[in-house]
Amino acid sequence: MEITSELIKRLRDKTGAGMMDCKRALTETQGDMDKAIEYLRKKGAAVAVKRAERSAKEGIIVTRVRPDGKRGVVVEVNSETDFVGRSEDFVSFANTVAGVLEVSTPASPEALLASVAPGEKKISELLNDLLAKVGEKIDVRRYEIVDARDGVVSAYTHMGSKIGVLVEFSGLAPADAASGAGRDVAMQVAAMSPLVVSREQLEKSVLDRELEIYRTQAKNEGKPENVVERIATGRLEKFYQEACLVDQMFVKDPGKTVKDVLRDAGAKSGGTVAVKRFVRFHLGEESA
């Protein structure tokens, strides 16, 4: 496979590694992006592996939760420029889309566009009106709906509506969903971008790959063979603390973990509070 400058740039954007390191990694892995990232990590050349490749899209992310806390929605609406993305008409349109999702469940983006908004106009018609007014492309890019049958949903938006989060809880008192522990945990997801709720959700293949990377790193650092496994296991524990929501240090109080915050919330409500799932949108990120 030809190692193009565009391929090298993509790897560099993902890892922060130098251009020659990226070219070498891609050459060694025949252009396989995932294997090239792993190669760089093993060599210690990657400064940071970003979890998502960002694109240059503008716009906003909107979150909404029903008053009863039983449904949360998050939607990303893109514009070509930040100027339009912050305009009153654009923000109003994005909120209208979120409002429709709050009360209906369209099966596809096409079905969403065909949905009728308050005022008896379809979303597609409102979109065309906005396009004609602002003179640039507008795209309702993606959305997700979280329904909590036996719990509640909390939401949080961050960085000027560039990040939106929904978290589904069980056992959380409704009063704590919007302004208490629910909001705090949603804020944690926005700030720290965990991969999963708990370590049990990590696939064995992911853990095996991480351990192999840490073993290789230890060997490259000249560590004795008899301590390589212990070092790798210790670094895997650090990986858990970064990747798993409940194991993360709580951003508002580093003396606690998120697990501690959930335990405190449970003590307050007289039950057990748990995170069932979360959704995190970052404006412009590539879909998984």
C-alpha contacts under 8 A as a table, 3 or more apart, distances in Angstrom:
res1	aa1	res2	aa2	distance
1	M	30	Q	5.93
1	M	31	G	6.17
2	E	31	G	7.45
3	I	7	L	6.40
3	I	8	I	7.14
3	I	23	K	7.28
3	I	26	L	6.80
3	I	27	T	6.80
3	I	30	Q	7.98
3	I	31	G	6.31
4	T	7	L	5.21
4	T	8	I	6.40
5	S	8	I	5.01
5	S	9	K	6.10
6	E	9	K	5.02
6	E	10	R	6.24
7	L	10	R	5.15
7	L	11	L	6.40
7	L	31	G	7.83
8	I	11	L	5.24
8	I	12	R	6.13
8	I	19	M	6.87
8	I	22	C	5.85
8	I	23	K	5.83
8	I	26	L	7.49
9	K	12	R	4.97
9	K	13	D	6.05
9	K	19	M	7.64
10	R	13	D	5.12
10	R	14	K	6.24
11	L	14	K	5.07
11	L	15	T	6.16
11	L	16	G	7.99
11	L	17	A	7.99
11	L	22	C	6.28
11	L	33	M	6.92
11	L	36	A	7.83
11	L	37	I	7.36
12	R	15	T	5.29
12	R	16	G	5.14
12	R	17	A	5.49
12	R	18	G	6.71
12	R	19	M	6.56
12	R	22	C	6.25
13	D	16	G	5.79
13	D	53	E	7.65
14	K	48	A	7.80
14	K	49	V	5.93
14	K	50	K	5.44
14	K	52	A	7.75
14	K	53	E	6.27
15	T	37	I	7.10
15	T	46	A	5.32
15	T	47	V	6.14
15	T	48	A	5.15
15	T	49	V	4.58
15	T	50	K	6.32
16	G	46	A	5.99
16	G	47	V	5.26
16	G	48	A	6.01
16	G	49	V	7.47
17	A	21	D	6.40
17	A	22	C	6.44
17	A	40	L	7.78
17	A	45	A	5.80
17	A	46	A	4.71
17	A	47	V	5.87
17	A	48	A	7.98
18	G	21	D	5.19
18	G	22	C	6.19
18	G	45	A	7.71
19	M	22	C	5.11
19	M	23	K	6.19
20	M	23	K	5.00
20	M	24	R	6.06
21	D	24	R	5.14
21	D	25	A	6.10
21	D	40	L	7.51
21	D	45	A	7.03
22	C	25	A	5.06
22	C	26	L	6.15
22	C	36	A	7.62
22	C	40	L	7.64
23	K	26	L	5.23
23	K	27	T	6.09
24	R	27	T	5.06
24	R	28	E	6.10
25	A	28	E	5.14
25	A	29	T	6.21
25	A	36	A	5.03
25	A	37	I	7.68
25	A	39	Y	6.15
25	A	40	L	6.48
26	L	29	T	5.12
26	L	30	Q	5.79
26	L	31	G	4.59
26	L	32	D	6.59
26	L	33	M	7.13
26	L	36	A	5.43
27	T	30	Q	5.20
27	T	31	G	6.21
28	E	31	G	7.79
28	E	36	A	7.67
29	T	32	D	5.55
29	T	35	K	6.15
29	T	36	A	5.86
31	G	36	A	7.29
32	D	35	K	5.43
32	D	36	A	6.00
33	M	36	A	5.02
33	M	37	I	6.29
34	D	37	I	5.22
34	D	38	E	6.37
35	K	38	E	5.00
35	K	39	Y	6.03
36	A	39	Y	4.89
36	A	40	L	6.22
37	I	40	L	5.19
37	I	41	R	6.23
37	I	46	A	7.77
37	I	49	V	7.64
38	E	41	R	5.07
38	E	42	K	6.20
38	E	213	I	7.44
39	Y	42	K	5.26
39	Y	43	K	6.28
40	L	43	K	5.05
40	L	44	G	6.03
40	L	45	A	5.21
40	L	46	A	5.44
41	R	44	G	4.98
41	R	45	A	6.19
41	R	46	A	5.48
41	R	213	I	7.09
42	K	45	A	7.80
42	K	213	I	5.49
42	K	214	Y	7.53
42	K	216	T	5.95
42	K	217	Q	5.52
43	K	46	A	7.90
43	K	217	Q	7.03
43	K	220	N	7.60
44	G	47	V	7.89
44	G	217	Q	7.10
46	A	49	V	6.83
50	K	53	E	6.88
52	A	285	E	5.97
52	A	286	E	6.32
52	A	288	A	7.94
53	E	285	E	5.78
53	E	286	E	5.71
54	R	284	G	5.68
54	R	285	E	4.46
54	R	286	E	6.26
55	S	284	G	5.06
55	S	285	E	5.94
55	S	286	E	7.00
56	A	284	G	6.38
57	K	78	N	6.36
57	K	79	S	6.82
57	K	80	E	6.44
57	K	81	T	7.80
57	K	283	L	7.22
57	K	284	G	5.05
58	E	78	N	5.47
58	E	79	S	5.18
58	E	80	E	5.81
58	E	81	T	5.66
58	E	82	D	5.38
58	E	85	G	6.30
58	E	283	L	7.24
58	E	284	G	7.05
59	G	76	E	7.58
59	G	77	V	5.76
59	G	78	N	4.27
59	G	79	S	4.94
59	G	80	E	7.60
59	G	81	T	7.41
59	G	82	D	6.28
59	G	84	V	7.64
59	G	85	G	4.24
59	G	86	R	7.16
59	G	162	K	7.82
59	G	283	L	7.36
60	I	76	E	6.06
60	I	77	V	5.77
60	I	78	N	6.61
60	I	85	G	6.45
60	I	86	R	7.80
60	I	91	V	7.65
60	I	94	A	7.75
60	I	160	G	7.91
60	I	161	S	5.28
60	I	162	K	5.68
60	I	283	L	6.77
61	I	74	V	6.94
61	I	75	V	5.64
61	I	76	E	4.47
61	I	77	V	6.41
61	I	157	T	7.58
61	I	161	S	5.22
61	I	162	K	5.80
61	I	163	I	6.32
61	I	164	G	5.84
61	I	281	F	7.45
61	I	282	H	7.81
61	I	283	L	6.64
62	V	74	V	5.63
62	V	75	V	5.45
62	V	76	E	6.59
62	V	94	A	6.90
62	V	95	N	6.65
62	V	98	A	6.72
62	V	157	T	7.23
62	V	161	S	6.71
62	V	164	G	6.58
63	T	72	G	7.17
63	T	73	V	5.54
63	T	74	V	4.39
63	T	75	V	6.65
63	T	98	A	7.04
63	T	155	A	6.34
63	T	156	Y	6.99
63	T	157	T	6.79
63	T	164	G	6.22
63	T	165	V	7.25
63	T	166	L	7.57
64	R	72	G	5.59
64	R	73	V	5.35
64	R	74	V	6.67
64	R	98	A	6.71
64	R	99	G	7.57
64	R	102	E	7.13
64	R	155	A	6.85
65	V	69	G	5.89
65	V	70	K	7.51
65	V	71	R	5.69
65	V	72	G	4.21
65	V	73	V	6.46
65	V	102	E	7.29
65	V	153	V	6.90
65	V	154	S	6.99
65	V	155	A	6.78
66	R	69	G	5.15
66	R	70	K	6.33
66	R	71	R	5.53
66	R	72	G	6.45
66	R	102	E	6.74
67	P	70	K	7.89
68	D	71	R	7.84
68	D	152	V	7.95
68	D	174	P	7.77
69	G	72	G	7.26
69	G	148	A	7.84
69	G	152	V	4.90
69	G	153	V	5.33
69	G	154	S	7.24
69	G	174	P	6.88
69	G	177	A	7.49
70	K	147	D	5.81
70	K	148	A	4.95
70	K	149	R	6.61
70	K	151	G	6.99
70	K	152	V	5.20
70	K	153	V	6.07
71	R	102	E	7.00
71	R	145	I	7.13
71	R	146	V	5.65
71	R	147	D	4.50
71	R	148	A	6.11
71	R	152	V	7.53
71	R	153	V	6.27
72	G	102	E	6.98
72	G	145	I	5.92
72	G	146	V	5.18
72	G	147	D	6.57
72	G	153	V	5.87
72	G	154	S	7.21
72	G	155	A	7.12
72	G	166	L	6.57
73	V	98	A	6.69
73	V	101	L	6.57
73	V	102	E	6.29
73	V	143	Y	7.25
73	V	144	E	5.80
73	V	145	I	4.57
73	V	146	V	6.27
73	V	166	L	7.34
74	V	98	A	7.03
74	V	143	Y	5.56
74	V	144	E	5.52
74	V	145	I	6.71
74	V	164	G	6.63
74	V	165	V	7.23
74	V	166	L	7.15
74	V	281	F	7.72
75	V	94	A	7.85
75	V	97	V	7.80
75	V	98	A	6.38
75	V	140	V	7.69
75	V	141	R	7.75
75	V	142	R	5.85
75	V	143	Y	4.12
75	V	144	E	6.58
76	E	94	A	7.95
76	E	140	V	6.29
76	E	141	R	5.69
76	E	142	R	5.51
76	E	143	Y	6.26
76	E	281	F	7.65
76	E	283	L	6.95
77	V	94	A	6.23
77	V	138	I	7.21
77	V	139	D	5.66
77	V	140	V	4.48
77	V	141	R	5.67
77	V	142	R	7.47
78	N	85	G	7.21
78	N	138	I	5.66
78	N	139	D	5.04
78	N	140	V	6.39
78	N	141	R	6.59
79	S	82	D	7.18
79	S	84	V	6.56
79	S	85	G	5.61
79	S	136	E	7.20
79	S	137	K	6.03
79	S	138	I	4.79
79	S	139	D	6.61
80	E	84	V	7.47
80	E	85	G	7.76
80	E	136	E	6.42
80	E	137	K	6.17
80	E	138	I	7.17
81	T	84	V	5.56
81	T	85	G	6.25
82	D	85	G	4.70
82	D	86	R	6.14
83	F	86	R	5.54
83	F	87	S	6.48
84	V	87	S	5.05
84	V	90	F	6.65
84	V	134	V	7.05
85	G	90	F	6.00
85	G	91	V	7.06
86	R	90	F	6.79
86	R	91	V	6.50
87	S	90	F	5.36
87	S	91	V	6.24
88	E	91	V	5.25
88	E	92	S	6.01
89	D	92	S	5.12
89	D	93	F	6.21
89	D	130	L	7.27
90	F	93	F	5.13
90	F	94	A	6.28
90	F	130	L	7.30
91	V	94	A	5.12
91	V	95	N	6.21
92	S	95	N	5.17
92	S	96	T	6.17
93	F	96	T	5.00
93	F	97	V	6.33
93	F	126	L	7.42
93	F	127	L	7.61
93	F	130	L	7.95
94	A	97	V	5.17
94	A	98	A	6.37
95	N	98	A	4.99
95	N	99	G	6.08
96	T	99	G	4.95
96	T	100	V	6.33
96	T	117	A	7.08
97	V	100	V	5.22
97	V	101	L	6.42
97	V	117	A	7.75
97	V	123	I	7.07
98	A	101	L	5.08
98	A	102	E	6.19
99	G	102	E	5.01
99	G	103	V	6.87
100	V	103	V	5.57
100	V	104	S	6.03
100	V	115	S	7.56
100	V	116	V	7.75
100	V	117	A	6.18
101	L	104	S	5.11
101	L	105	T	6.18
101	L	106	P	7.47
101	L	112	L	7.95
101	L	145	I	7.44
102	E	105	T	7.97
105	T	145	I	7.81
106	P	109	P	7.33
106	P	111	A	5.25
106	P	112	L	5.19
106	P	115	S	7.58
107	A	111	A	6.06
107	A	112	L	7.50
108	S	111	A	5.06
108	S	112	L	6.29
109	P	112	L	4.95
109	P	113	L	6.32
109	P	140	V	7.74
109	P	142	R	7.28
110	E	113	L	5.18
110	E	114	A	6.41
111	A	114	A	5.02
111	A	115	S	6.28
112	L	115	S	5.09
112	L	123	I	7.13
113	L	122	K	6.68
113	L	123	I	4.81
113	L	124	S	4.74
114	A	122	K	5.65
114	A	123	I	6.19
114	A	124	S	6.20
115	S	122	K	5.41
115	S	123	I	5.94
116	V	120	E	5.83
116	V	121	K	5.46
116	V	122	K	4.15
116	V	123	I	6.13
117	A	120	E	5.86
117	A	121	K	5.61
117	A	122	K	5.72
117	A	123	I	6.17
118	P	121	K	7.03
121	K	125	E	6.23
121	K	126	L	6.73
122	K	125	E	5.17
122	K	126	L	6.46
123	I	126	L	5.08
123	I	127	L	6.04
124	S	127	L	4.95
124	S	128	N	6.22
125	E	128	N	5.08
125	E	129	D	6.22
126	L	129	D	5.03
126	L	130	L	6.24
127	L	130	L	5.09
127	L	131	L	6.14
127	L	138	I	7.46
128	N	131	L	4.98
128	N	132	A	6.18
129	D	132	A	5.27
129	D	133	K	6.35
130	L	133	K	5.03
130	L	134	V	6.12
131	L	134	V	5.49
131	L	135	G	5.56
131	L	136	E	6.10
131	L	137	K	6.47
131	L	138	I	6.56
132	A	135	G	5.60
144	E	279	V	7.91
146	V	153	V	7.43
146	V	166	L	7.48
146	V	168	E	7.29
147	D	153	V	7.62
148	A	151	G	5.19
148	A	152	V	5.49
148	A	153	V	6.43
148	A	168	E	6.42
148	A	169	F	7.78
149	R	152	V	7.78
150	D	170	S	6.49
151	G	168	E	7.03
151	G	169	F	5.52
151	G	170	S	4.45
151	G	171	G	6.26
151	G	172	L	6.85
152	V	168	E	5.87
152	V	169	F	5.48
152	V	170	S	6.70
152	V	172	L	6.92
152	V	174	P	6.61
152	V	177	A	6.84
153	V	166	L	6.65
153	V	167	V	5.53
153	V	168	E	4.50
153	V	169	F	6.20
153	V	177	A	6.75
153	V	182	G	7.82
154	S	166	L	5.71
154	S	167	V	5.24
154	S	168	E	6.56
154	S	169	F	7.85
154	S	177	A	5.27
154	S	178	A	5.90
154	S	182	G	5.42
154	S	183	R	6.00
154	S	186	A	6.60
155	A	164	G	7.47
155	A	165	V	5.50
155	A	166	L	4.56
155	A	167	V	6.43
155	A	178	A	7.35
155	A	182	G	7.87
155	A	183	R	6.51
155	A	186	A	6.05
156	Y	164	G	5.89
156	Y	165	V	5.25
156	Y	166	L	6.78
156	Y	183	R	6.50
156	Y	186	A	5.68
156	Y	187	M	6.03
156	Y	190	A	7.51
157	T	160	G	7.59
157	T	161	S	5.49
157	T	162	K	7.40
157	T	163	I	5.61
157	T	164	G	4.43
157	T	165	V	6.34
157	T	187	M	7.90
157	T	190	A	7.60
158	H	161	S	5.37
158	H	162	K	6.14
158	H	163	I	5.04
158	H	164	G	6.41
158	H	187	M	7.85
158	H	190	A	6.77
159	M	162	K	5.27
159	M	163	I	6.32
160	G	163	I	7.84
161	S	164	G	6.74
162	K	282	H	5.94
162	K	283	L	5.09
163	I	190	A	6.49
163	I	280	R	7.19
163	I	281	F	5.59
163	I	282	H	4.50
163	I	283	L	6.14
164	G	190	A	6.92
164	G	280	R	5.84
164	G	281	F	5.18
164	G	282	H	6.64
165	V	186	A	6.05
165	V	187	M	7.73
165	V	189	V	6.93
165	V	190	A	6.15
165	V	278	F	7.14
165	V	279	V	5.57
165	V	280	R	4.53
165	V	281	F	6.40
166	L	186	A	6.52
166	L	278	F	5.52
166	L	279	V	5.14
166	L	280	R	6.67
167	V	182	G	7.61
167	V	185	V	7.74
167	V	186	A	5.96
167	V	275	V	7.03
167	V	276	K	7.67
167	V	277	R	5.98
167	V	278	F	4.29
167	V	279	V	6.51
168	E	275	V	5.98
168	E	276	K	5.50
168	E	277	R	5.45
168	E	278	F	6.19
169	F	172	L	6.09
169	F	182	G	7.75
169	F	273	V	6.90
169	F	274	A	5.64
169	F	275	V	4.60
169	F	276	K	5.56
169	F	277	R	7.52
170	S	272	T	7.79
170	S	273	V	5.67
170	S	274	A	5.36
170	S	275	V	6.49
170	S	276	K	6.75
171	G	266	G	7.14
171	G	269	S	7.83
171	G	271	G	6.26
171	G	272	T	5.54
171	G	273	V	4.45
171	G	274	A	6.64
172	L	176	D	6.69
172	L	177	A	6.84
172	L	182	G	7.62
172	L	265	A	7.13
172	L	266	G	7.08
172	L	269	S	7.07
172	L	272	T	7.82
172	L	273	V	5.42
172	L	274	A	7.71
173	A	176	D	5.39
173	A	177	A	6.70
173	A	269	S	6.19
174	P	177	A	5.20
174	P	178	A	7.59
175	A	178	A	6.67
175	A	179	S	7.27
175	A	180	G	7.35
176	D	179	S	5.62
176	D	180	G	4.18
176	D	181	A	5.67
176	D	182	G	5.79
176	D	183	R	7.72
177	A	180	G	5.97
177	A	181	A	6.54
177	A	182	G	4.20
177	A	183	R	6.15
178	A	182	G	6.12
178	A	183	R	5.56
179	S	182	G	6.77
179	S	183	R	5.43
179	S	184	D	7.73
180	G	183	R	5.63
180	G	184	D	6.36
181	A	184	D	4.90
181	A	185	V	6.06
181	A	261	V	7.03
181	A	262	L	7.30
181	A	265	A	6.43
182	G	185	V	5.39
182	G	186	A	6.24
183	R	186	A	5.04
183	R	187	M	6.03
184	D	187	M	5.04
184	D	188	Q	6.26
185	V	188	Q	4.85
185	V	189	V	6.39
185	V	258	V	7.24
186	A	189	V	5.16
186	A	190	A	6.36
187	M	190	A	5.04
187	M	191	A	6.17
188	Q	191	A	5.18
188	Q	192	M	5.81
188	Q	193	S	7.69
188	Q	250	F	6.96
188	Q	251	V	6.31
189	V	192	M	5.42
189	V	193	S	5.12
189	V	194	P	6.26
189	V	245	L	7.27
189	V	278	F	7.95
189	V	280	R	7.19
190	A	193	S	5.82
190	A	280	R	6.83
191	A	251	V	7.92
192	M	242	E	7.92
193	S	243	A	7.87
193	S	280	R	7.57
194	P	197	V	7.35
194	P	242	E	6.64
194	P	243	A	4.73
194	P	244	C	5.56
194	P	245	L	5.36
195	L	243	A	5.01
195	L	244	C	6.15
195	L	245	L	7.48
196	V	199	R	7.20
196	V	201	Q	6.31
196	V	202	L	6.99
196	V	243	A	6.46
196	V	244	C	5.16
196	V	245	L	6.27
197	V	201	Q	7.12
197	V	244	C	5.34
197	V	245	L	4.79
197	V	246	V	6.14
197	V	275	V	6.95
197	V	276	K	7.55
197	V	277	R	6.62
197	V	278	F	7.64
198	S	201	Q	5.80
198	S	202	L	7.60
198	S	244	C	4.92
198	S	245	L	6.19
198	S	246	V	5.92
198	S	247	D	7.24
199	R	202	L	5.45
199	R	240	Y	6.45
199	R	244	C	5.77
200	E	203	E	7.94
202	L	206	V	6.70
202	L	207	L	7.17
203	E	206	V	5.36
203	E	207	L	6.66
204	K	207	L	5.10
204	K	208	D	6.03
205	S	208	D	5.07
205	S	209	R	6.10
206	V	209	R	5.17
206	V	210	E	6.23
207	L	210	E	5.08
207	L	211	L	6.11
207	L	236	L	7.80
208	D	211	L	5.19
208	D	212	E	6.19
209	R	212	E	5.18
209	R	213	I	6.24
210	E	213	I	5.07
210	E	214	Y	6.22
210	E	236	L	6.93
211	L	214	Y	5.07
211	L	215	R	6.08
211	L	232	A	5.77
211	L	233	T	7.04
211	L	236	L	6.54
212	E	215	R	5.07
212	E	216	T	6.17
212	E	232	A	7.90
213	I	216	T	5.18
213	I	217	Q	6.13
214	Y	217	Q	4.96
214	Y	218	A	6.13
214	Y	231	I	7.53
214	Y	232	A	4.81
214	Y	235	R	6.75
214	Y	236	L	7.71
215	R	218	A	5.19
215	R	219	K	6.25
215	R	228	V	5.90
215	R	229	E	6.57
215	R	231	I	7.52
215	R	232	A	5.31
216	T	219	K	5.10
216	T	220	N	6.06
217	Q	220	N	5.07
217	Q	221	E	6.18
218	A	221	E	5.02
218	A	222	G	6.53
218	A	223	K	5.55
218	A	228	V	5.88
218	A	231	I	6.99
218	A	232	A	7.29
219	K	222	G	5.11
219	K	223	K	5.48
219	K	224	P	7.50
219	K	225	E	7.43
219	K	228	V	6.86
220	N	223	K	7.55
223	K	227	V	6.90
223	K	228	V	6.41
224	P	227	V	5.69
224	P	228	V	6.47
225	E	228	V	5.28
225	E	229	E	7.91
226	N	229	E	7.20
227	V	230	R	5.24
227	V	231	I	6.18
228	V	231	I	5.18
228	V	232	A	6.13
229	E	232	A	5.04
229	E	233	T	6.11
230	R	233	T	5.13
230	R	234	G	6.18
231	I	234	G	5.09
231	I	235	R	6.24
232	A	235	R	5.15
232	A	236	L	6.16
233	T	236	L	4.98
233	T	237	E	6.41
234	G	237	E	5.17
234	G	238	K	6.65
235	R	238	K	5.01
235	R	239	F	6.30
236	L	239	F	4.83
236	L	240	Y	6.32
237	E	240	Y	5.03
237	E	241	Q	6.44
238	K	241	Q	5.02
238	K	242	E	6.44
239	F	242	E	5.15
239	F	243	A	5.93
240	Y	243	A	5.16
240	Y	244	C	5.43
240	Y	247	D	6.67
240	Y	248	Q	7.99
241	Q	244	C	5.90
241	Q	245	L	7.72
241	Q	247	D	4.83
241	Q	248	Q	4.84
241	Q	249	M	7.40
242	E	245	L	7.61
242	E	247	D	7.41
242	E	248	Q	5.85
243	A	248	Q	7.64
244	C	247	D	5.44
244	C	248	Q	6.39
245	L	248	Q	5.38
245	L	258	V	6.76
246	V	257	T	6.71
246	V	258	V	4.74
246	V	259	K	4.70
247	D	257	T	5.97
247	D	258	V	6.31
247	D	259	K	6.43
248	Q	257	T	5.52
248	Q	258	V	5.96
249	M	253	D	7.64
249	M	254	P	5.33
249	M	255	G	7.28
249	M	256	K	5.98
249	M	257	T	4.37
249	M	258	V	6.36
250	F	253	D	5.33
250	F	254	P	5.23
250	F	255	G	7.43
250	F	256	K	5.60
250	F	257	T	4.93
250	F	258	V	5.29
250	F	261	V	7.79
251	V	254	P	5.93
253	D	256	K	5.80
254	P	257	T	7.15
256	K	259	K	7.94
256	K	260	D	5.86
256	K	261	V	7.11
257	T	260	D	5.14
257	T	261	V	6.63
258	V	261	V	4.94
258	V	262	L	6.30
259	K	262	L	5.18
259	K	263	R	6.21
260	D	263	R	4.96
260	D	264	D	6.16
261	V	264	D	5.14
261	V	265	A	6.23
262	L	265	A	5.03
262	L	266	G	6.17
262	L	272	T	7.95
262	L	273	V	5.58
262	L	274	A	6.51
263	R	266	G	5.05
263	R	267	A	6.27
263	R	272	T	7.07
263	R	273	V	6.66
264	D	267	A	5.08
264	D	268	K	6.32
265	A	268	K	5.08
265	A	269	S	6.33
265	A	273	V	6.51
266	G	269	S	5.13
266	G	270	G	5.72
266	G	271	G	4.86
266	G	272	T	4.66
266	G	273	V	4.93
267	A	270	G	5.08
267	A	271	G	6.37
267	A	272	T	7.50
268	K	271	G	7.88
275	V	278	F	7.68
281	F	285	E	7.75
282	H	285	E	5.73
